[in-house]
Each structure stands twice: as structure tokens, then as C-alpha cells.
């Protein structure tokens, strides 16, 4: 079997240079819309923030989380029948996490190769950004889980648990031991890969929505499996998706700034000998 090479992405050095964040593709994102707001701020930051805000209001204060959990719980016969199911626990829970880890290790291996193989050098920055985005997204979700201490549905007395039901925006009842269910940790193994949107935006823009679909699809599968087990409300998964997106966006924008600064420094160093030579003429 033929080994994978950067040419499999239909890339060449000129193509990467033209579509890199420091090139034409980023200039399109940085183009101003109404009021001087750039495209990336409008579509990649403000729109997701607005959608997150509306969805959060619908799910938590307005009761969307509880409405959905009520129907799932009732459909399973008034208990979390799939909590210990082989499919939800072994295949989707354990298997999903293992598959995501293997994918990350694969990206890590490709990133290492890009540091020693000149043919892979144009992919170095996009690969490193992808590697960092996935790792930092899952880490951020994990830290927040232990910080918020929110209950899972199966902890609530209305769903067979021992704790009174309360939401993220309500004061935790006294004497209740903190849990760790918000945001959704398992779904982060899938949603973290929304960073593929920015990876493909760098190396092959036509594929960026495919990358986004992979991340959302993988996260949705893992997230729904956990909701069926009673481990999470829908808002838990929504916030994991949002965190993964904003972490990937931040790293993407920082990588653009780094690439432009490096390009500017390189241009300055290249111009310096020419300037010095003209001064001696």
C-alpha cells in the first residue's frame, strides 16, 4: 500500500502559500463587512456566540433540557435502560474515546514528520494547530467539569437519582456532593475535531465543511449516546461543542498572527542586505 504524502491533499508549495492564513484565504476572512466588522469576527465568533446564547436560554432557563430528558427517560421505561448497555458503554463510550486518541496520535506522528521531511514542511503549522486545538479543547472541558460540579440526569431524583433537580443557573442545594457532568467530557472526544474546519481552511479550503461535519458528527454520536445513558443533558453537549469551536478558532487566529509576523520578519531580513548594498554603491 502506498504511503500517505502531502500530495494526497492535492497540495503543492504554491497552493499552500496561496491558501494559507497569511495569504488570500485569510485576507478574505479579514475583509470588512458592515461597520468594519471582519468576516471571521461576524461568522466565526459573533454568530456562534449568538446561537449559543439563544440555545442556552431555550435549554436551561426555559426547560428544554428537562423536556428532552423527560421524554428520553419515559421512552426507556421510566429508567435509564441504556446506562449499562454494551453499545453505549463499550462501543460508543470507550471505543469513541479510544478512536479519538488514536486519531490524535496519528496527527502527532504527522506533525513530527513535518519537522524532518521537507515535503511535509508546508503542513507543519496547520498540523500543529490541529494537534494543539484537539488537546486544549478536551483539557478545557475536563477542567470545567471539575469546576462546575454539575449533576448528571441520573443523579436527579426525578430520574431515579438521590439529588433534588436543579439547573446550572440555580444555587446548588446544601449538602449535595459535587458531580462532574457539565460540560460533556465524552462528547469532547468528537467535538474537539471541529478543528478540522480550520485545518482544511489552511491546506484545502474546499474540504473545510467536510472537516466541520466530521467533528460535529462524531461529537453528536458520542453525545447522544451519553444522553441515552442519562449521563448528560443536551446543553452539556452544546457547551462542549462551543468550547471546542472557540478554542480551535483562537488557536487558528493566533497561528495566523504568528505566520504573518514570521513572514514580515523574513521579508525584512531579505530586504536588509539589498538596502545595505545600495548604501555602498
Secondary structure as a PSIPRED ss2 file (coil, helix, strand):
# PSIPRED VFORMAT (PSIPRED V4.0)

   1 X C   1.000  0.000  0.000
   2 X C   1.000  0.000  0.000
   3 X C   1.000  0.000  0.000
   4 X C   1.000  0.000  0.000
   5 X C   1.000  0.000  0.000
   6 X H   0.000  1.000  0.000
   7 X H   0.000  1.000  0.000
   8 X H   0.000  1.000  0.000
   9 X H   0.000  1.000  0.000
  10 X C   1.000  0.000  0.000
  11 X C   1.000  0.000  0.000
  12 X C   1.000  0.000  0.000
  13 X H   0.000  1.000  0.000
  14 X H   0.000  1.000  0.000
  15 X H   0.000  1.000  0.000
  16 X H   0.000  1.000  0.000
  17 X H   0.000  1.000  0.000
  18 X H   0.000  1.000  0.000
  19 X H   0.000  1.000  0.000
  20 X C   1.000  0.000  0.000
  21 X C   1.000  0.000  0.000
  22 X C   1.000  0.000  0.000
  23 X C   1.000  0.000  0.000
  24 X H   0.000  1.000  0.000
  25 X H   0.000  1.000  0.000
  26 X H   0.000  1.000  0.000
  27 X H   0.000  1.000  0.000
  28 X H   0.000  1.000  0.000
  29 X H   0.000  1.000  0.000
  30 X C   1.000  0.000  0.000
  31 X C   1.000  0.000  0.000
  32 X E   0.000  0.000  1.000
  33 X C   1.000  0.000  0.000
  34 X H   0.000  1.000  0.000
  35 X H   0.000  1.000  0.000
  36 X H   0.000  1.000  0.000
  37 X C   1.000  0.000  0.000
  38 X E   0.000  0.000  1.000
  39 X H   0.000  1.000  0.000
  40 X H   0.000  1.000  0.000
  41 X H   0.000  1.000  0.000
  42 X H   0.000  1.000  0.000
  43 X H   0.000  1.000  0.000
  44 X H   0.000  1.000  0.000
  45 X H   0.000  1.000  0.000
  46 X H   0.000  1.000  0.000
  47 X H   0.000  1.000  0.000
  48 X H   0.000  1.000  0.000
  49 X H   0.000  1.000  0.000
  50 X H   0.000  1.000  0.000
  51 X H   0.000  1.000  0.000
  52 X H   0.000  1.000  0.000
  53 X H   0.000  1.000  0.000
  54 X H   0.000  1.000  0.000
  55 X H   0.000  1.000  0.000
  56 X H   0.000  1.000  0.000
  57 X H   0.000  1.000  0.000
  58 X H   0.000  1.000  0.000
  59 X H   0.000  1.000  0.000
  60 X H   0.000  1.000  0.000
  61 X H   0.000  1.000  0.000
  62 X C   1.000  0.000  0.000
  63 X C   1.000  0.000  0.000
  64 X H   0.000  1.000  0.000
  65 X H   0.000  1.000  0.000
  66 X H   0.000  1.000  0.000
  67 X H   0.000  1.000  0.000
  68 X H   0.000  1.000  0.000
  69 X H   0.000  1.000  0.000
  70 X H   0.000  1.000  0.000
  71 X H   0.000  1.000  0.000
  72 X H   0.000  1.000  0.000
  73 X H   0.000  1.000  0.000
  74 X H   0.000  1.000  0.000
  75 X H   0.000  1.000  0.000
  76 X C   1.000  0.000  0.000
  77 X C   1.000  0.000  0.000
  78 X C   1.000  0.000  0.000
  79 X C   1.000  0.000  0.000
  80 X C   1.000  0.000  0.000
  81 X C   1.000  0.000  0.000
  82 X C   1.000  0.000  0.000
  83 X C   1.000  0.000  0.000
  84 X C   1.000  0.000  0.000
  85 X C   1.000  0.000  0.000
  86 X H   0.000  1.000  0.000
  87 X H   0.000  1.000  0.000
  88 X H   0.000  1.000  0.000
  89 X H   0.000  1.000  0.000
  90 X H   0.000  1.000  0.000
  91 X H   0.000  1.000  0.000
  92 X H   0.000  1.000  0.000
  93 X H   0.000  1.000  0.000
  94 X H   0.000  1.000  0.000
  95 X H   0.000  1.000  0.000
  96 X H   0.000  1.000  0.000
  97 X H   0.000  1.000  0.000
  98 X H   0.000  1.000  0.000
  99 X H   0.000  1.000  0.000
 100 X H   0.000  1.000  0.000
 101 X H   0.000  1.000  0.000
 102 X H   0.000  1.000  0.000
 103 X H   0.000  1.000  0.000
 104 X H   0.000  1.000  0.000
 105 X H   0.000  1.000  0.000
 106 X H   0.000  1.000  0.000
 107 X H   0.000  1.000  0.000
 108 X H   0.000  1.000  0.000
 109 X H   0.000  1.000  0.000
 110 X H   0.000  1.000  0.000
 111 X H   0.000  1.000  0.000
 112 X H   0.000  1.000  0.000
 113 X H   0.000  1.000  0.000
 114 X H   0.000  1.000  0.000
 115 X C   1.000  0.000  0.000
 116 X C   1.000  0.000  0.000
 117 X C   1.000  0.000  0.000
 118 X H   0.000  1.000  0.000
 119 X H   0.000  1.000  0.000
 120 X H   0.000  1.000  0.000
 121 X H   0.000  1.000  0.000
 122 X H   0.000  1.000  0.000
 123 X H   0.000  1.000  0.000
 124 X H   0.000  1.000  0.000
 125 X H   0.000  1.000  0.000
 126 X H   0.000  1.000  0.000
 127 X H   0.000  1.000  0.000
 128 X H   0.000  1.000  0.000
 129 X H   0.000  1.000  0.000
 130 X H   0.000  1.000  0.000
 131 X H   0.000  1.000  0.000
 132 X H   0.000  1.000  0.000
 133 X H   0.000  1.000  0.000
 134 X H   0.000  1.000  0.000
 135 X H   0.000  1.000  0.000
 136 X H   0.000  1.000  0.000
 137 X H   0.000  1.000  0.000
 138 X H   0.000  1.000  0.000
 139 X H   0.000  1.000  0.000
 140 X H   0.000  1.000  0.000
 141 X H   0.000  1.000  0.000
 142 X H   0.000  1.000  0.000
 143 X H   0.000  1.000  0.000
 144 X H   0.000  1.000  0.000
 145 X H   0.000  1.000  0.000
 146 X H   0.000  1.000  0.000
 147 X H   0.000  1.000  0.000
 148 X H   0.000  1.000  0.000
 149 X C   1.000  0.000  0.000
 150 X C   1.000  0.000  0.000
 151 X C   1.000  0.000  0.000
 152 X C   1.000  0.000  0.000
 153 X H   0.000  1.000  0.000
 154 X H   0.000  1.000  0.000
 155 X H   0.000  1.000  0.000
 156 X E   0.000  0.000  1.000
 157 X H   0.000  1.000  0.000
 158 X H   0.000  1.000  0.000
 159 X H   0.000  1.000  0.000
 160 X C   1.000  0.000  0.000
 161 X C   1.000  0.000  0.000
 162 X C   1.000  0.000  0.000
 163 X E   0.000  0.000  1.000
 164 X C   1.000  0.000  0.000
 165 X C   1.000  0.000  0.000
 166 X C   1.000  0.000  0.000
 167 X C   1.000  0.000  0.000
 168 X C   1.000  0.000  0.000
 169 X C   1.000  0.000  0.000
 170 X C   1.000  0.000  0.000
 171 X C   1.000  0.000  0.000
 172 X C   1.000  0.000  0.000
 173 X C   1.000  0.000  0.000
 174 X C   1.000  0.000  0.000
 175 X C   1.000  0.000  0.000
 176 X C   1.000  0.000  0.000
 177 X C   1.000  0.000  0.000
 178 X C   1.000  0.000  0.000
 179 X C   1.000  0.000  0.000
 180 X C   1.000  0.000  0.000
 181 X C   1.000  0.000  0.000
 182 X C   1.000  0.000  0.000
 183 X C   1.000  0.000  0.000
 184 X C   1.000  0.000  0.000
 185 X H   0.000  1.000  0.000
 186 X H   0.000  1.000  0.000
 187 X H   0.000  1.000  0.000
 188 X H   0.000  1.000  0.000
 189 X H   0.000  1.000  0.000
 190 X H   0.000  1.000  0.000
 191 X H   0.000  1.000  0.000
 192 X H   0.000  1.000  0.000
 193 X H   0.000  1.000  0.000
 194 X H   0.000  1.000  0.000
 195 X H   0.000  1.000  0.000
 196 X H   0.000  1.000  0.000
 197 X H   0.000  1.000  0.000
 198 X H   0.000  1.000  0.000
 199 X H   0.000  1.000  0.000
 200 X H   0.000  1.000  0.000
 201 X H   0.000  1.000  0.000
 202 X H   0.000  1.000  0.000
 203 X H   0.000  1.000  0.000
 204 X C   1.000  0.000  0.000
 205 X H   0.000  1.000  0.000
 206 X H   0.000  1.000  0.000
 207 X H   0.000  1.000  0.000
 208 X H   0.000  1.000  0.000
 209 X H   0.000  1.000  0.000
 210 X H   0.000  1.000  0.000
 211 X H   0.000  1.000  0.000
 212 X H   0.000  1.000  0.000
 213 X H   0.000  1.000  0.000
 214 X H   0.000  1.000  0.000
 215 X H   0.000  1.000  0.000
 216 X H   0.000  1.000  0.000
 217 X H   0.000  1.000  0.000
 218 X H   0.000  1.000  0.000
 219 X H   0.000  1.000  0.000
 220 X H   0.000  1.000  0.000
 221 X H   0.000  1.000  0.000
 222 X H   0.000  1.000  0.000
 223 X H   0.000  1.000  0.000
 224 X H   0.000  1.000  0.000
 225 X H   0.000  1.000  0.000
 226 X H   0.000  1.000  0.000
 227 X H   0.000  1.000  0.000
 228 X H   0.000  1.000  0.000
 229 X H   0.000  1.000  0.000
 230 X C   1.000  0.000  0.000
 231 X C   1.000  0.000  0.000
 232 X C   1.000  0.000  0.000
 233 X C   1.000  0.000  0.000
 234 X H   0.000  1.000  0.000
 235 X H   0.000  1.000  0.000
 236 X H   0.000  1.000  0.000
 237 X H   0.000  1.000  0.000
 238 X H   0.000  1.000  0.000
 239 X H   0.000  1.000  0.000
 240 X H   0.000  1.000  0.000
 241 X H   0.000  1.000  0.000
 242 X H   0.000  1.000  0.000
 243 X H   0.000  1.000  0.000
 244 X H   0.000  1.000  0.000
 245 X H   0.000  1.000  0.000
 246 X H   0.000  1.000  0.000
 247 X H   0.000  1.000  0.000
 248 X H   0.000  1.000  0.000
 249 X H   0.000  1.000  0.000
 250 X H   0.000  1.000  0.000
 251 X H   0.000  1.000  0.000
 252 X H   0.000  1.000  0.000
 253 X H   0.000  1.000  0.000
 254 X H   0.000  1.000  0.000
 255 X H   0.000  1.000  0.000
 256 X H   0.000  1.000  0.000
 257 X H   0.000  1.000  0.000
 258 X H   0.000  1.000  0.000
 259 X H   0.000  1.000  0.000
 260 X H   0.000  1.000  0.000
 261 X H   0.000  1.000  0.000
 262 X H   0.000  1.000  0.000
 263 X H   0.000  1.000  0.000
 264 X H   0.000  1.000  0.000
 265 X H   0.000  1.000  0.000
 266 X H   0.000  1.000  0.000
 267 X H   0.000  1.000  0.000
 268 X H   0.000  1.000  0.000
 269 X H   0.000  1.000  0.000
 270 X H   0.000  1.000  0.000
 271 X H   0.000  1.000  0.000
 272 X H   0.000  1.000  0.000
 273 X H   0.000  1.000  0.000
 274 X H   0.000  1.000  0.000
 275 X H   0.000  1.000  0.000
 276 X H   0.000  1.000  0.000
 277 X H   0.000  1.000  0.000
 278 X H   0.000  1.000  0.000
 279 X H   0.000  1.000  0.000
 280 X C   1.000  0.000  0.000
 281 X C   1.000  0.000  0.000
